[in-house]
Amino acid sequence: MLKKVLGLLWRAAPKGLRKFGARLLQTRFTASAGAVVLDERGRVLLLKHVFRTGAGWGIPGGFIGSGEQPEAAVRRELLEETGLELERAEFAFARVIEHANHMEIIFRCRARGQEGEARGLEINRLEWFALEQLPETLGRDQRRIIKRALDDGAKEGI
């Protein structure tokens, strides 16, 4: 219940207030690691995030801690958010989001098992989706991240 209320309040807050809150709590330049996680059937893992505007669906990930390596961060975030461990994590690409002074490092990953559960305050649920059946409400940016990570992997024979 608390998750729902906090999520509603955050999403209902004006964009400027959300941006101010994020900047107040974060350093001037932030970095995060995200994971396009596949299972043995080729389905992609998506999480329904409480604080994400719009539909809330997106890939797992989060901020990289001070002194933390990006791969270690993505493994930590997945474990914290879902209880799942990664069998494999490969760098896919990095991008800079200039208007937010943010760098995002994306990994192409294989999960060890698929019996995770939504954990913590940030995540409402998790679900595995076939690539041709991603949720209609999944944002365009998240779709591009998934496509780019998987297309790059196909080029490399992964």
C-alpha positions as CSV (number, residue, x, y, z in Angstrom):
1,M,0.0,0.0,0.0
2,L,2.8,2.4,0.9
3,K,4.5,1.7,-2.4
4,K,1.3,2.6,-4.3
5,V,0.8,5.8,-2.4
6,L,4.4,6.9,-2.8
7,G,4.4,6.0,-6.5
8,L,1.2,8.0,-7.1
9,L,2.5,11.0,-5.2
10,W,5.8,10.9,-7.2
11,R,4.1,10.6,-10.6
12,A,1.6,13.2,-9.7
13,A,4.2,15.8,-8.7
14,P,5.1,18.4,-11.2
15,K,8.0,17.5,-13.5
16,G,10.1,20.4,-12.1
17,L,9.6,19.2,-8.5
18,R,10.6,15.6,-9.5
19,K,13.7,16.9,-11.2
20,F,14.6,19.1,-8.2
21,G,14.1,16.1,-5.9
22,A,16.3,13.9,-8.0
23,R,19.0,16.6,-8.2
24,L,18.8,17.2,-4.5
25,L,19.4,13.6,-3.8
26,Q,21.9,12.9,-6.5
27,T,25.3,14.2,-7.5
28,R,25.7,16.7,-10.4
29,F,26.4,14.0,-12.9
30,T,24.8,10.6,-12.4
31,A,25.5,7.2,-13.9
32,S,23.3,4.1,-14.0
33,A,23.4,0.6,-15.3
34,G,20.5,-1.2,-17.0
35,A,20.0,-4.8,-18.0
36,V,18.2,-6.3,-21.0
37,V,17.8,-9.7,-19.4
38,L,16.7,-12.7,-21.4
39,D,15.7,-16.2,-20.2
40,E,16.4,-19.4,-22.0
41,R,13.3,-19.0,-24.1
42,G,14.4,-15.6,-25.4
43,R,11.9,-13.6,-23.3
44,V,12.9,-10.3,-21.9
45,L,12.4,-9.3,-18.2
46,L,10.5,-6.1,-17.5
47,L,9.8,-4.6,-14.1
48,K,6.9,-2.4,-13.3
49,H,8.6,0.5,-11.4
50,V,6.6,2.5,-8.8
51,F,8.3,5.8,-9.5
52,R,8.6,5.7,-13.3
53,T,6.3,8.0,-15.1
54,G,3.9,6.6,-17.7
55,A,3.2,2.9,-17.6
56,G,6.0,2.1,-15.3
57,W,7.3,-0.9,-17.3
58,G,11.0,-0.9,-18.0
59,I,14.3,-2.9,-17.8
60,P,15.9,-3.5,-14.5
61,G,18.7,-1.2,-13.3
62,G,19.7,1.7,-11.1
63,F,22.3,4.1,-10.1
64,I,26.0,3.1,-9.9
65,G,27.4,3.6,-6.4
66,S,30.6,5.5,-5.7
67,G,33.5,3.3,-6.6
68,E,31.3,0.6,-8.0
69,Q,31.9,-1.0,-11.4
70,P,28.9,-0.9,-13.8
71,E,28.6,-4.7,-14.1
72,A,28.7,-5.1,-10.4
73,A,25.9,-2.4,-10.1
74,V,23.7,-4.1,-12.6
75,R,24.1,-7.4,-10.8
76,R,23.4,-5.8,-7.5
77,E,20.3,-3.9,-8.8
78,L,18.8,-7.1,-10.3
79,L,19.4,-9.0,-7.1
80,E,17.9,-6.2,-5.0
81,E,14.9,-5.7,-7.2
82,T,14.0,-9.3,-8.2
83,G,16.2,-11.8,-6.2
84,L,17.5,-13.0,-9.6
85,E,21.2,-13.5,-10.3
86,L,22.8,-13.2,-13.7
87,E,24.5,-16.0,-15.4
88,R,26.1,-13.7,-17.9
89,A,26.3,-9.9,-18.4
90,E,27.9,-8.4,-21.5
91,F,28.4,-4.7,-22.2
92,A,25.9,-3.7,-25.0
93,F,26.3,0.1,-25.2
94,A,26.5,3.4,-23.3
95,R,24.6,6.6,-23.9
96,V,24.6,10.1,-22.4
97,I,21.3,11.8,-21.6
98,E,22.5,15.4,-21.9
99,H,19.5,17.2,-20.5
100,A,19.7,15.1,-17.3
101,N,23.5,15.1,-17.0
102,H,23.3,11.3,-16.9
103,M,25.2,8.4,-18.4
104,E,23.5,5.0,-18.8
105,I,25.4,1.8,-19.4
106,I,23.3,-1.0,-20.8
107,F,24.2,-4.7,-20.5
108,R,22.8,-7.7,-22.4
109,C,22.3,-10.4,-19.8
110,R,21.2,-14.0,-19.3
111,A,19.3,-14.7,-16.0
112,R,20.1,-17.7,-13.8
113,G,16.5,-19.0,-13.5
114,Q,13.3,-17.1,-13.8
115,E,11.7,-17.4,-10.5
116,G,12.2,-13.8,-9.2
117,E,9.8,-11.7,-7.3
118,A,9.2,-7.9,-7.1
119,R,11.2,-6.7,-4.1
120,G,11.6,-3.4,-2.3
121,L,9.8,-0.2,-2.4
122,E,10.5,0.6,-6.1
123,I,9.1,-2.4,-7.9
124,N,5.4,-3.5,-8.1
125,R,5.9,-6.6,-10.3
126,L,8.0,-8.4,-12.8
127,E,7.1,-10.3,-15.9
128,W,8.9,-12.1,-18.7
129,F,7.7,-11.0,-22.2
130,A,8.2,-12.5,-25.7
131,L,9.8,-9.8,-27.8
132,E,6.8,-9.7,-30.1
133,Q,4.5,-9.3,-27.1
134,L,6.0,-6.5,-25.1
135,P,3.4,-4.4,-23.2
136,E,1.7,-1.8,-25.4
137,T,2.3,0.7,-22.6
138,L,6.1,0.1,-22.7
139,G,7.7,3.5,-23.6
140,R,9.4,4.1,-26.9
141,D,12.8,4.8,-25.2
142,Q,12.7,1.4,-23.4
143,R,11.8,-0.3,-26.7
144,R,14.8,1.3,-28.4
145,I,17.1,0.2,-25.6
146,I,15.9,-3.4,-25.8
147,K,16.1,-3.5,-29.6
148,R,19.6,-1.9,-29.7
149,A,21.0,-4.2,-27.1
150,L,19.6,-7.3,-28.8
151,D,20.5,-6.1,-32.4
152,D,24.1,-5.5,-31.3
153,G,24.2,-8.9,-29.7
154,A,22.9,-10.6,-32.9
155,K,25.6,-8.8,-34.9
156,E,28.2,-10.3,-32.5
157,G,26.7,-13.8,-32.8
158,I,25.3,-13.8,-29.3
